[in-house]
Amino acid sequence: GLNAKREEEEKAKLAAYKATLTTEEIEDIVAKAKHLEEYQSEPSTPEELESIPLLEIEDIEKKARTLNNSFSEIEMVKVVSHDIFTNGISYINLNFDITDIDCDKYPVVSLLSEIFKYVDTENYSYNELANEINIHTGGIGFTTAVTNCKENGKYVVQFVVNTKQLDDKIDKAMSLVEEILFTSKLSDKKRLREIIAETRSGLKMDLVSSGHITAAGRAMSYVSPMGVVKELLEGVEYYKYLAELDDNFDDKYEQLVEDLNDVLGQVLRRNALTVNYTSDKKPEDMLKESVTSLSKKLSTRLEFENPKRPELLVLNEGFKTSSQVQYVATAGNFRDKGLEYNSALSVLQTIFSYDYLWLNVRVKGGAYGCMCAFARSGNGYFTSYRDPNLMETYDIYKEAAEYVRSFDADDRDMTKYIIGAISKLDAPLTPSAEGNYSYVAYLMGLTDEDLQRDRDEILNANVEKIRKL
């Protein structure tokens, strides 16, 4: 009822203000609103646009950022390391491949990532554990990740433990990770109830406040198995799982504890682990003791055969919230229709975001924002942010193909669009982000040649190539 109360207060405030205005003042406000609408719809003159300084294509670096991956093995565990100066800090990600477990177990894996660090372990209460983590590390985190591969339709799902610490604290940090993974008390009923309720509340807030991401992700689950997986790990489906647990906790408790322990056993497998290590030190010198200790505790189970895979189901849904605005999304997969990925799509994404979608959905339609994406996997979406319209926005999405067919731009505009696309590739990276960039490229199956081809396709984009998209 809070929104309704605020709306009534706003109406009363505006009515009181209007009562103080003369007829001439009201007419003046109406005229100014009409002028603003006309101004928003009127394009800037060529002279105004040309007054803005602009780079030339020749000024842009032609060589793509190269990958920095080295491969080794410690106690039967694969290590992907990145030789990057980190000023005495080691960044370690423990990536457990969970692509081979039944997809309906993914919500349980996500819940595990929320529980770890926030329950007692064998040697620490969760408050003491937090102090140990803060004293000896720069943080230990647990999350899940889904990565598209270059090969059409293939993806990798991972349970990830990330930690950063000074070089001389690696063994201590890894011992804390072991403590959490192998001795966390997953049957603490009171604590589990609290964590589930808090996680549900936080996720609901995130889903609503980032409604454009929620809507795009849900739409993507209609056309992409990876989209279904992301829904189970972090989207509306995960929220439904948490809500069911929260509303029926006493009835679900025993089965939940069994599920948590069962899934944890499926996750902690030696053959599934890849260590992602970023530092200018050699991994065999810095990680041998800690990785060896961890490896010996992991299961030697082989990969599951024929796991339950996600099923696609087109639902065409709408979700009601207490918000007075909407988030409108649509999605599809162009590779399923026989089309190939071309990095000129990154330029088209910029064109849509700053021209077609921007002008029609935001400027004329009144939405706060609009965006789109086209992935190497073939997945693509349009979505709007805080949008007062629904079907009008879908009509704009439907007309996007015709806009591309008849697309036209002068050299100056094309240069701007290309710069916008290249800027995303050339964003500065921290050492840890640079290491993760190379690791994700490894997971996707990308090479330096692929990345160079992507950059060349962006730099060589022109009106004719955009129309062909």
N, C-alpha and C positions, 0 to 999 in steps of 0.2 A: 503493500500500500504506500510505500514511501514515494515512488515516482508520481502516483496520483496526487498525493499531498503537495509535492513540489510543483506539479503542473497547476494546481488550483492557486497556490501562492503566487506563481508567475503570472497567471491570468489576472489575478486581483491587482498585482503590482502594475501591470501594463494598462489595465483599465483605469486605474487611478491616475497614471501618468497621462493617458489619452484625454482624460477629463479636464486636464489643465491646459490642453492645447487649443488654439483657435482653429477655425476651418482652414485658414491660409497655411498654418503650420503643418496641419495634417496633409494638405495637398502637396506641400513642399517635400514631406517625407516620401510620399508616393512617387513624386517626380524623381527624387534622388534614387529610389529603389529601381525605378525603370531605367534610369540612366546607367546605374551600376550593371544591370543585366545586359544592356546594350554594349557597354564597355567590355564586359567579360567575353561577349560573343564576337567582338570586333578584333580581327588579327592585327598584330603590330605591323607597321609599315616596313618595307625593305630597308629604308634609311635607318629606322630605329634599331632593327636587328643587326645591321652591319656595323653599328657603332660599338658593339660588344666585341672585345678582343677575343681571338680564337686561334688555337694551335692549328698547324697544318699537319696533314697525314705524314709528311716527311719528317716531322719532329718526333714522331712516336717510335719507340724502340721496336725493331722488327723481330728480334729474337725472343722467343718465349722463355718464361721461367723454367729452369731445368729441375728435374727431380733429384732428390738427395737421399737415396736408399742404399743401405748395405745390408747383406743378409748373413746371418750366422746361426749357430745352434748351441744352446747350453742345456745339458741334461735332458736331451730329447725335446726341448722347447724351442720353437722358431723365434728368432729375434730379428726385428727390422729396425735398424738404427739409422740415425741421421746426424752426421758430423757437422754440428752447428755450434758456434760459440755461445755459451749460455751463462758465462760469468760465474761458474761454480755451482750452478743449479742443475739438477737432473730431473727431467720430465719423463715419467714412466706411465704407460698405459698397458694394462693387462686386458687383452681383448679375447674373450671366450666366444667362439663361433657357436651360435645356437640355432643356425638355420635348419639343423637336422632334427629339432624336437617338434612335437605337435604344435601347430599354430595356436590351438586353444589354451596352451600353457603360457603364452606370452604375457597376458595380464598378471599372472603370478610372478613372472620374472620381473616385471616392472614394479610390482609391490615389494619384492625383495630389495630392489635398489632403493626404495623409500625406507625400508625397515633398518637396513644396515647402518651402523653408527648410532642408532637411536634406541637400541635395546642393550641390556647388560650382556657382557661376555664372561668367559670363565674367570678372567683375572681383573676385570674392571666393571664398575657400574657405568652406565652410559654417560654420566656426567664426568667421571674420571677419564673415560675414554676420550671424550671431547678435549679435555685438558692435555692429555698425552699427544693427541693429534696436533693441537695448536702449538705445543712446546717443541715438537720434533720435526714438524713438516709445515709446508705451506698449504696443506689441505689434502684430504683424501675424499674422493667422490665416487659414487656409483651411479651408473646410468645405462641406458640401452641405446643402440644405434642401428639404423638400417641404411645400407649403401647399395646404390644401383651399380651393376657391372656393365662393362662395355657391350657384352653379349646380350642381345635382346631378350628381355624377360627374366634374366638372372639377377639375383640380389643376395646380399649377405646380411644376416642379422647377428648382432653381437651384444653380449653383456660386457660392460666395460668398467674396469676399476682404474681410476686415474689418481696419480699422486705426484706431488712435486716437493723437492726438498734439497737442501745443500748436499753436495757430494758425499760428505762424511756421515750423513744421516740416512743413506739408502737402506742399510741393513735394518735400522730401527723402524723406518717407515714400512718396509716390507714385512717385518715381524708383526706390526700393528695390522696390516692388511690380512695376514694369516690369522691373527687373533679374531678378526671380524668375520672372515669367511668360514672358519672352521669351528668357532666356539660361541657364536652369537646365540642367545637364548630366544629362539623363535616361537616359544610356547607361552611367553609371558602374556596372559590374557588381558590384563588391564592395559598394558603398554600397547599391545596390538590394536585394541579398540581405539585408543587415543590416536595412534598413528594413522589408522584407516580413516577416522573422522576428519583429522587435520588434512590428510592428503586429498580426500574427497572435496572438502571445502576449497582448498587451494586450487585444485584442478578446475572446479566449476568456475571459479573466478577467472582463471586463465583462459578457459574456453570461451567465455563471454567477452572478456576484454580484448582478446585477440580473435574476434569472431571471423575475420577475413581468413585467417589461417585455419580455423576450425572448419569453416565452410569449404575451403579449397581442399583440405585433407579428406573431408567426408565425400566430396564429389570425386576425388581421385580414387577412393576405395571402390567406386562403381566400375572402374575401367582398368585398374592395376592391382595385381596381387600384392605388390609392395605397399600400395595404398591401404589395403586391408590390414597388413601387418602393422603399419604405423597407427592405424585406428586402434588395434588391440593393445599396442604398447603405450600410447599417449593421447589418443583421441576420445571420441564419444563412446566407443565400445569399452575402453578402459574405464571411463567414468561410470558406465552402467554396471560394470563389474564391482567397482568400489561401492556404489550406491546399494547394490544388492547385499554386499557384505555388511555394510554399515547398518542397514535397516533390519537385518536378520542375524546380527552378530552371534548371539548365543546359540542359535541353531546351526550356524555355519562354522563355528569356532574349531571343532575337532577336525572337520574335513579340511579347513584352511591350514591348520598346522601340518597335517599330513601332506597337503599339496606343496607347501613351502619347502619342507624337507625333501620331498621327492624331486621337485624341480631343481633345487640347489644341487642335489646329487647328479642330475643330468647336466647341469651347467659346468661344474668343476671337473673338467676332463682334460687330461694332459694333451691329447691329440688336437683338442679344439683351441688351445691357447697360443696366441701370438703376442709377444712382448714388443711394444712400440716404444723405442727409447730415443730421446733427443738430448744430446750432449756432445761436447768436443772430446770426451773421454771414450776409450774403447769399452764396449759392453762386456767383453770377456774379463776385463780387469775390474769393472765396477759392479757387475751383476751376478758374477759366478756363484758366490755364496748364497745370496738371497733367492735367486731363481732355482738353484739346485734344491734348496730347502722346500720351496713351494712345489716344485715338480714332483718330489717324492711323496707329497701328500695328496696329489691329484689322482683321480680315477684313471685307469687305463682302458676304460670302456671304448669300444669301437663306435664309429658313427652309426646312428640309427638308420635303418633302411625303410623307405616308403613312409616318411612321416606325414601326418595330416597337413595338407596344404590349404591355404585360404581359397575360398570360393567367391567369385564375383557375383554381385547381386545389385542390379540397378533399382534403387528405391525412390529416387527423386523426392527427397524429403525436405521438410522445413521444420526447424526447431524453434519453439516459442521461448522467449526470455522476457525479463521485466524491462528490457531496453526499449526505447522508442525508435530505434534505428535498426537497419538490417545489414546483413553481410551476404552478398549475393555471389554465388560461384557456379562455374560450370567447368567440366574437365573432359579430356579425351586422350587417346593415344594415336599419334600419327604413324608410328612404325607398324602398328597392327593393320594399318590401311596400305601398307606397302611402300611408305615413304621413308627416305633415309634422313638421318640427322645431319644438319649442316650448321656450323657455328655462326653463319649469317643470321640464324634465328636469335642470337644474342643481340644483334643490331635491331631486328624486328621487335624484340622485347622492349628495347629502349624507345623505339618509334611509338609503339602502343602506349607505353607508360607516360610519354611526354607529348604525345600528339592525339592519336585517335581516342584512346580511353580517357586520357586526361581531359580533353576538351568536352567529350560527350557525357562521360559518367561523373566527372568531378565538377568542371566549370558549369556546364549546362544542367546536369542532373542534380547537382547539389551534394553529392557524396563527399566525405572528407578525403577519400583517397581511392585509388584503384591500382591494380598491379596484375602482372601475368608472368608466366614462366614456361620455358620449353626445355625439357631435359633430354640428355643423350639417350635415355631409355625410351623416348617417344612420348612420355607423359607431358601433358601441357594443361594449363588452367588459366581462366580469367577469374578475378575476384574483386569485390569492391569493399570499401571500409566505411562504416557508418553511413549507410546509403538510405535516403528516404524513398527510393523507388525499388520496384521488384521486376515486373514484366518489362518495363521500359528498359531496364538494364540488360535483361536477357535479349531483348531485341537488338540492342547495341552489340552484344557479343555475337549474335547471329550474322550481323552485317559486316563483321570483321574481315571475313574472307573476301568480300567484294571490295572493301577498302584496300586490301593488299593487291588484288588484281589490278586495280587502277591507281596504285600508289605512284606518286610523283614527288620529287624534291630536287632542289638545285644542289650544286656542289657544296655550298656552304652548309646547308642543312644536313646533307649526308655526312659531312665531316663531323658535325656535332653528334650525330647519332653514333658514329663509329667511335668517337672519343668516349661517349657514355658507356659503350659496351666494353671498350678496352680498360676503362678505369676500374671495372670490377675485377679484371684479371690482374691488374697492377697495384692493387691496394697493398700497402705495407703490411708485413706480417711480423709478429713477435716470434722469437725462437721456437716456442712450443707450437704456435700456429703453423710455422713453416714446416716443422717436422710432421704435424698432422696432415698438412696438405700433401706431402709426399706419400705418407702412409695410405691415405684415402685413394690416391691415384693408383697405388699398388693394388689395393683391394678391387678397384674398378677394372684393373687390367690395362691401364693407360700407360703409354710410353712417352718419351720426350718427342718422338715423331708425331704422336697424336696431338700433343699440346701445341707443337709448332704448326701443324695443319689447322688446328682451331684458330690460332692467332692469324694465320695467313688468310683464312676465310673471312674473318672479321675485317681485317685491313683492306681486303679486296672487294668488300661488299659495295654494290652500286644499285641504282634504281631497278635495273633489269633483273638482277639476282634476287632482290627483295620481292619483286612481282612473282617470280617463279616459286616462291615459298608458299 
